[in-house]
Each structure stands twice: as C-alpha cells, then as structure tokens.
Amino acid sequence: MSTDAPPSSPREYRAGSDPRTLRDALGCFATGVTVVTCLDADGQPVGLTANSFTSVSLDPPLLLVCIGKNAASAAAMIGASHFAVNVLQTEQQPASIRFATRHEDRFGPNDWSPGEYEAPLLESSLGVFECEAHAVHDGGDHHMLIGRVVKARFDAALDPLLYFRGSYRRLHFD
C-alpha cells in the first residue's frame, strides 16, 4: 500500500470567483523575467520587474510589456519617449527582486549604463530591447505599454531567469 498523498484535484476559476485561483492558474505559464527601465521627467533612472512581456509584431518591430497602474514608476514609464526591456539571465535574480520591491535606489548595486536612447541598460542581461514609445492601452489594473524596437542585443551563451508558480526557476538540459 502506497503512503504517497493522493494527487490534488484540478482547481477551477470562474468569473467572479476567488482571484487567488485565477492568479495561481496564470502562474502555470512559465515566463521570463524582465526589468523595464526609463528616465523620469527629472532625468533620473527608474525601473521595475515585469514578467508580462511579449513580442507583438516583426514588421514593424513592436513589443508589449504590462505595467501595474499602482507601480511607483508607472507614470514615468507611460510618459517616457524611450524605454528599455532588460531580459534577465539566471545570475540576475537579485536584480529582479530589487526592482520588484520598493527600494529607494534600485540602480545603486546594479551595473548599468545609459543606452543609445538614454534608457538604463542592465549589464550582463541575456537580452536588451531599446524601444521608442509607440502606444499605451488600458488593461484593467495595468497599462499595456507598446514599444517600437529601435535596437536589440542578446547573449546566446547565457540562460534565462524564469518564473513559474510563484518561484524563480532555471532551465534544466539533459
């Protein structure tokens, strides 16, 4: 007789029911982790961690990132003429955590430099997309920020930092 616990039954979300169940269901989609950066109206660097990121179009080259409306840097992000999406690699988990919390100086301990369009670029990122602001759309409790990619670079030798079911993960190759 097995002493293993029985498998848990699948949980279900229906409109109007428990939002935690919906959040947990969405967490079943593994995502990469990004830090979105720009300069605020005073020319100071701002940034936040985001995992709602996707390509939109290759022609023209567009991408989308979702920014929580209650984020401290939301106004700067939607008002910036240019921004950058820094795709994080496995060794950048501390940066992800720092940009996801309310630290006074998120940039201090992180090596960064201004990009071609002045948006801060995090050193050692797996990939970086420098974007010109293209559009902002309402997305409930988020702003959907669409950027036109004007420059991109990546390092194929690095592995991505992943997020799945509320935890950071790494790829495991056989």
C-alpha beads as a LAMMPS data file, in Angstrom:
LAMMPS data file: protein, C-alpha beads

174 atoms
173 bonds

1 atom types
1 bond types

-500.0 500.0 xlo xhi
-500.0 500.0 ylo yhi
-500.0 500.0 zlo zhi

Masses

1 110.0

Atoms # bond

1 1 1 0.000 0.000 0.000
2 1 1 1.398 3.379 -1.016
3 1 1 1.792 6.121 1.555
4 1 1 2.001 8.795 -1.153
5 1 1 -0.554 11.556 -0.849
6 1 1 -3.281 11.404 -3.466
7 1 1 -2.850 13.835 -6.346
8 1 1 -4.636 17.094 -5.782
9 1 1 -7.650 17.675 -7.943
10 1 1 -7.500 20.416 -10.557
11 1 1 -8.743 23.774 -9.358
12 1 1 -11.039 25.926 -11.421
13 1 1 -11.656 29.658 -11.691
14 1 1 -14.950 31.100 -12.899
15 1 1 -15.642 34.787 -13.469
16 1 1 -16.338 36.467 -10.164
17 1 1 -14.823 33.706 -8.041
18 1 1 -11.615 33.705 -5.999
19 1 1 -8.970 35.939 -7.666
20 1 1 -6.200 33.896 -5.961
21 1 1 -7.254 30.861 -8.007
22 1 1 -7.006 32.922 -11.198
23 1 1 -3.572 34.190 -10.186
24 1 1 -2.417 30.633 -9.439
25 1 1 -3.754 29.423 -12.793
26 1 1 -1.908 32.234 -14.606
27 1 1 1.224 31.241 -12.679
28 1 1 1.187 27.893 -14.508
29 1 1 2.556 29.703 -17.553
30 1 1 6.329 29.859 -17.205
31 1 1 7.674 33.286 -18.122
32 1 1 10.963 35.022 -18.497
33 1 1 11.772 37.876 -16.143
34 1 1 12.480 41.425 -17.318
35 1 1 13.367 44.748 -15.789
36 1 1 11.790 47.654 -17.662
37 1 1 13.707 50.936 -17.387
38 1 1 13.434 54.556 -18.487
39 1 1 14.301 58.041 -17.325
40 1 1 11.700 60.018 -15.401
41 1 1 10.813 63.654 -16.127
42 1 1 13.801 64.775 -13.995
43 1 1 16.213 62.546 -15.921
44 1 1 16.531 60.022 -13.074
45 1 1 16.593 56.290 -13.858
46 1 1 13.511 54.298 -12.866
47 1 1 12.717 50.652 -13.355
48 1 1 10.570 47.735 -12.314
49 1 1 10.427 43.977 -12.666
50 1 1 7.850 42.672 -15.148
51 1 1 7.093 39.236 -16.492
52 1 1 4.144 40.260 -18.666
53 1 1 6.220 40.767 -21.802
54 1 1 5.748 39.568 -25.365
55 1 1 6.542 40.323 -28.963
56 1 1 3.694 41.900 -30.926
57 1 1 4.987 42.325 -34.469
58 1 1 8.141 41.894 -36.528
59 1 1 7.090 44.429 -39.152
60 1 1 7.038 46.965 -37.639
61 1 1 9.112 45.631 -34.732
62 1 1 6.814 46.013 -31.714
63 1 1 6.788 44.528 -28.219
64 1 1 4.414 44.816 -25.287
65 1 1 5.032 44.991 -21.565
66 1 1 2.377 45.391 -18.875
67 1 1 2.988 47.888 -16.075
68 1 1 0.852 47.842 -12.914
69 1 1 -1.036 51.098 -12.567
70 1 1 -0.132 51.277 -8.871
71 1 1 3.619 50.863 -9.526
72 1 1 5.668 53.801 -8.244
73 1 1 7.293 54.192 -11.668
74 1 1 4.110 53.746 -13.749
75 1 1 3.743 57.448 -14.566
76 1 1 7.379 57.675 -15.683
77 1 1 7.035 54.539 -17.818
78 1 1 3.941 55.648 -19.688
79 1 1 5.288 59.200 -20.101
80 1 1 8.764 58.289 -21.365
81 1 1 9.668 58.743 -25.015
82 1 1 12.017 55.728 -24.817
83 1 1 12.328 52.734 -22.533
84 1 1 14.315 49.514 -22.358
85 1 1 13.348 45.943 -21.608
86 1 1 16.216 44.050 -19.984
87 1 1 15.671 40.275 -20.222
88 1 1 17.312 38.770 -17.148
89 1 1 19.617 35.782 -17.000
90 1 1 19.983 33.305 -14.130
91 1 1 22.616 35.305 -12.235
92 1 1 20.373 38.403 -12.151
93 1 1 17.786 37.089 -9.696
94 1 1 18.927 39.651 -7.061
95 1 1 18.244 42.454 -9.557
96 1 1 14.785 41.034 -10.247
97 1 1 13.994 41.044 -6.538
98 1 1 15.410 44.529 -6.009
99 1 1 13.396 46.038 -8.891
100 1 1 10.248 44.235 -7.660
101 1 1 10.381 45.800 -4.197
102 1 1 10.223 49.389 -3.029
103 1 1 13.920 50.203 -2.647
104 1 1 14.922 53.849 -2.700
105 1 1 17.854 53.209 -5.043
106 1 1 17.198 50.252 -7.297
107 1 1 20.109 51.097 -9.587
108 1 1 22.886 51.565 -6.990
109 1 1 24.049 47.950 -6.641
110 1 1 23.383 47.063 -10.267
111 1 1 25.868 47.708 -13.063
112 1 1 24.114 49.714 -15.743
113 1 1 24.778 52.304 -18.395
114 1 1 22.600 54.590 -20.489
115 1 1 21.560 53.096 -23.798
116 1 1 21.640 54.796 -27.153
117 1 1 18.325 56.474 -26.289
118 1 1 19.327 57.126 -22.618
119 1 1 17.147 54.396 -21.052
120 1 1 19.185 52.478 -18.441
121 1 1 20.559 49.133 -19.639
122 1 1 21.460 46.493 -17.062
123 1 1 24.876 44.973 -17.687
124 1 1 25.086 41.195 -18.199
125 1 1 21.455 40.870 -19.299
126 1 1 20.502 37.969 -21.530
127 1 1 18.888 40.435 -23.934
128 1 1 18.083 44.122 -24.141
129 1 1 15.442 45.851 -26.253
130 1 1 15.713 49.624 -26.593
131 1 1 12.319 50.990 -27.568
132 1 1 10.615 54.146 -28.682
133 1 1 7.201 54.552 -27.038
134 1 1 4.584 53.549 -29.608
135 1 1 1.266 53.296 -27.693
136 1 1 -0.257 52.869 -24.252
137 1 1 -3.537 50.999 -23.777
138 1 1 -5.726 50.466 -20.753
139 1 1 -5.571 46.918 -19.433
140 1 1 -7.652 46.895 -16.262
141 1 1 -5.236 47.284 -13.352
142 1 1 -2.286 47.516 -15.789
143 1 1 -1.101 49.778 -18.580
144 1 1 -0.161 47.930 -21.760
145 1 1 2.955 49.717 -22.977
146 1 1 3.837 49.024 -26.590
147 1 1 7.283 49.918 -27.804
148 1 1 8.813 50.076 -31.243
149 1 1 12.152 48.278 -31.033
150 1 1 14.937 50.522 -32.299
151 1 1 17.840 48.411 -31.077
152 1 1 18.209 44.909 -29.640
153 1 1 21.092 42.776 -28.500
154 1 1 21.423 39.403 -26.810
155 1 1 23.995 36.959 -25.473
156 1 1 23.218 33.417 -26.648
157 1 1 25.688 31.954 -24.122
158 1 1 23.501 32.936 -21.122
159 1 1 20.494 31.074 -19.687
160 1 1 17.212 32.845 -18.891
161 1 1 15.853 33.551 -15.449
162 1 1 12.378 32.007 -15.361
163 1 1 9.343 32.422 -13.126
164 1 1 6.827 29.607 -12.614
165 1 1 4.179 29.035 -9.923
166 1 1 5.462 31.863 -7.764
167 1 1 9.136 30.868 -7.778
168 1 1 12.259 31.561 -9.781
169 1 1 13.338 28.629 -11.958
170 1 1 16.145 27.615 -14.262
171 1 1 16.186 25.553 -17.417
172 1 1 17.480 22.017 -16.982
173 1 1 19.011 20.460 -20.061
174 1 1 19.530 16.710 -20.406

Bonds

1 1 1 2
2 1 2 3
3 1 3 4
4 1 4 5
5 1 5 6
6 1 6 7
7 1 7 8
8 1 8 9
9 1 9 10
10 1 10 11
11 1 11 12
12 1 12 13
13 1 13 14
14 1 14 15
15 1 15 16
16 1 16 17
17 1 17 18
18 1 18 19
19 1 19 20
20 1 20 21
21 1 21 22
22 1 22 23
23 1 23 24
24 1 24 25
25 1 25 26
26 1 26 27
27 1 27 28
28 1 28 29
29 1 29 30
30 1 30 31
31 1 31 32
32 1 32 33
33 1 33 34
34 1 34 35
35 1 35 36
36 1 36 37
37 1 37 38
38 1 38 39
39 1 39 40
40 1 40 41
41 1 41 42
42 1 42 43
43 1 43 44
44 1 44 45
45 1 45 46
46 1 46 47
47 1 47 48
48 1 48 49
49 1 49 50
50 1 50 51
51 1 51 52
52 1 52 53
53 1 53 54
54 1 54 55
55 1 55 56
56 1 56 57
57 1 57 58
58 1 58 59
59 1 59 60
60 1 60 61
61 1 61 62
62 1 62 63
63 1 63 64
64 1 64 65
65 1 65 66
66 1 66 67
67 1 67 68
68 1 68 69
69 1 69 70
70 1 70 71
71 1 71 72
72 1 72 73
73 1 73 74
74 1 74 75
75 1 75 76
76 1 76 77
77 1 77 78
78 1 78 79
79 1 79 80
80 1 80 81
81 1 81 82
82 1 82 83
83 1 83 84
84 1 84 85
85 1 85 86
86 1 86 87
87 1 87 88
88 1 88 89
89 1 89 90
90 1 90 91
91 1 91 92
92 1 92 93
93 1 93 94
94 1 94 95
95 1 95 96
96 1 96 97
97 1 97 98
98 1 98 99
99 1 99 100
100 1 100 101
101 1 101 102
102 1 102 103
103 1 103 104
104 1 104 105
105 1 105 106
106 1 106 107
107 1 107 108
108 1 108 109
109 1 109 110
110 1 110 111
111 1 111 112
112 1 112 113
113 1 113 114
114 1 114 115
115 1 115 116
116 1 116 117
117 1 117 118
118 1 118 119
119 1 119 120
120 1 120 121
121 1 121 122
122 1 122 123
123 1 123 124
124 1 124 125
125 1 125 126
126 1 126 127
127 1 127 128
128 1 128 129
129 1 129 130
130 1 130 131
131 1 131 132
132 1 132 133
133 1 133 134
134 1 134 135
135 1 135 136
136 1 136 137
137 1 137 138
138 1 138 139
139 1 139 140
140 1 140 141
141 1 141 142
142 1 142 143
143 1 143 144
144 1 144 145
145 1 145 146
146 1 146 147
147 1 147 148
148 1 148 149
149 1 149 150
150 1 150 151
151 1 151 152
152 1 152 153
153 1 153 154
154 1 154 155
155 1 155 156
156 1 156 157
157 1 157 158
158 1 158 159
159 1 159 160
160 1 160 161
161 1 161 162
162 1 162 163
163 1 163 164
164 1 164 165
165 1 165 166
166 1 166 167
167 1 167 168
168 1 168 169
169 1 169 170
170 1 170 171
171 1 171 172
172 1 172 173
173 1 173 174
